[in-house]
Amino acid sequence: MKKIFVLFLIFYSFNLFAQSLSLEDIPNCNGKNMKELSFYSEALDLQVDLTVLLPNSYNSSNEIVRYPVIYVLDSDNEFDYLSASIERISKNKDVIPEHIIVGIDFSDKFDLLNSATEFIKNQNPKGKLKEFTSYLNDELVDKLDEKFRTSGMNILYGVEFGALLALNVLFTPESKFDCFLCVNPVLTWNNYSVLSKCADFSKTASGLNRYLYLSGSGLNGSGIESLVSQIKIGDYVKGQNGIDQLDIELDYDIYTEFIEGVEETNSILKALNSLYKSYYIDPSLIKKMSDLSLYDSFFRRYFFWSDKTGFTYPFRSFSIVVNNMLTNKSLKLNVSKLEEYLKVKNPASLPDFYNVVGNTLYLLGDTEKGLEVAKTNAESNNNPMYYITLANMYALNKKLVEAEALADKAIEIAKINNCRTWYIKKLISEKKSLKALYVYKVNQEKMASKKKTKPKK
């Protein structure tokens, strides 16, 4: 069983006017599936342009699979930091899920400072916070939901005045956003007016089910501590009086100084790891599962996912679950029960489930059934990863020509679907390794044959 499990892990370490929308591909994106989205905003009374970066698996995944969305304020300055960080930690979809990333650029049609600050007749006559908040909450999210396969989980990310804007959006009762990542927010603006807004908001709001990450330095750092204390104290008082609390989960970091680029990157990584702290499941815990209720508690414990749809489970953790079920006959559950469970609870993960089942059955010796399940799944979903799984199985079945043809199919699909360059290179590398699998299997059978024919002394 240990050998089977090791092999198993090797295989998986892998514009427009009125209310219409315009969507165009952006050429020369270095293998990135990037789009330009344009629509008319009634709240801002102008045409807005957005950059949308789709996940690596977007065009290869089943239509039922949906993705959380990160909206990047001031994308001209912050988009590259954020997208690079997310790409880095979501490559294997185990630490965090893949995301749709939406860039909101302030450079041409509206400036960030006025968008992030409220109108004050004599002090700030150009402030458009009310209009921009309406644009974000009432228009933008709905447009993205209409055009892309979104999960319903929306994250707003901003730095400095962008972070101040995000906080102002947080403190609105009907916000469409669930999570707010705010790096070095300019809390000092207008004599810390956002703290007063927070205090007023806290008196009436409750049960928000939102997440807030804050980081900052200097006076902004001091302001963050005051803001955090205000939220916590407000919730404590509500709790003492038997009133429903805000329900905002808080994490924050205070830096000694703000170094452009460095703090953004560090904050993104810390925020995402904290936000998805329950997404990755320790394999040693998974192996202890004995029934589906435990399975449900492991994979549904992260509260933001409880009412979101279309997300997929962390692939490596999910693979270990299925492998564990197929190899440990003493468990009180079986694969057919898990299949029925997924059809109801999480149909988006069914293709991954069939891929793992096919491969594991093959490794356990049920070659014909394993190949049948894996082949049907690959042809039904047209996903490069599933074709690579099938190719590995054919190589182990000593059918190298067919295996390499399947790997070529995976590479072709990845190119058609605008998958990332690193992913295509990984598929090419997987193709090259097929011969090693083939040779391994041939040699293994030769050794087994010699043992059988060796005369007894």
Secondary structure, 3 states (H helix, E strand, C coil): CHHHHHHHHHHHCCCCCCCCEEEEECCCCCCCCEEEEEEEECCCCEEEEEEEECCCCCCCCCCCCCEEEEEEECHHHHHHHHHHHHHHHCCCCCCCCCCEEEEECCCCCCCHHHHHCCCECCCECCCCHHHHHHHHHHHHHHHHHHHCCEEEEEEEEEECHHHHHHHHHHCCCCCCCCEEEEECCCCCHHHHHHHHHHHHHHHHCCCCCEEEEEEEEHHHHHHHHHHHHHHHHHHHHHHHCCCCCCCEEEEEEEECCCCCCHHHHHHHHHHHHHHCCCCCCCHHHHCCCCCHHHHHHHHCCCHHHHHCCCCCCCHHHHHHHHHHHHHCCCCCCCHHHHHHHHHHHCHHHHHHHHHHHHHHHHHCCCHHHHHHHHHHHHHHHCCHHHHHHHHHHHHHCCCHHHHHHHHHHHHHHHHHCCCCHHHHHHHHHHHHHHHHHHHHHHHHHHHHHHHHHCCCC
